[in-house]
Amino acid sequence: MNQLIKKIKKLKQSPISKTVNKRLKEFKELGKKGNENWFCELCFCILTANSKASTALSIQEELGANGFLYKPQDILCNCIKGNKHRFFNNKAKYIIEARKHKKIKEILKKEKEPREWLVKNIKGLGWKESSHFLRNVGYFDYAILDRHIIKSMYEQGYIKQKPKSLSKKIYLVIEKQFRDIACELGMTSAELDLYMWYIKTGQVLK
């Protein structure tokens, strides 16, 4: 049994498990809500790319679903810039473009491969960010392969090297490894992600 498995099993028996379970419950509840809430979360995940989740969360709390859906681009840009996000122009532009898909929940519920659809149709979302969004609205089988997760998997010997970039092929190969770890622990990918992220950062964010 490697150190990662030992740490997660220990955390599973600690008070942090309540925080993890609470977060998973919040994701399920968000998944039951409508298009506006889903679109708000979609914008949050657009903002997390190349930035801290805490920064994206501050912007989301300031703008809310109404802001993401209806505020003009200059207002979005100023808010994003005001929260010290480096890519404020591009992010505002991506949010405006995403408004073509306001009924995002209805769209994805009809898709056999919702993540594929997101990668192809939402500018600013790659495989990681699309997985992040889907996890946050209740899809628990995708892996969010950010730098913390990749580093942990590399350190524990699950992958031979840290990839410089994540093409679809590489992403899916590493994701299978991630799912194998989750299976060994009797967890969903979503639950494992929260524990691994906690080990690296000391936080259980969304």
ABEGO torsion letter per residue (X at the ends): XBAAAAAAAAAAABAAAAAAAAAAAAAAAAAABBAAAAAAAAAAAAAABGBBAAAAAAAAAAAEAAAAAABBAAAAAAAAAAAGBABAAAAAAAAAAAAAAABAAAAAAABABAAAAAAAABBGBBAAAAAAAAAAAGBAABBBBBAAAAAAAAAAGABABBBABBBAAAAAAAAAAAAAAAAAAGBBAAAAAAAAAAAAAGBBBX
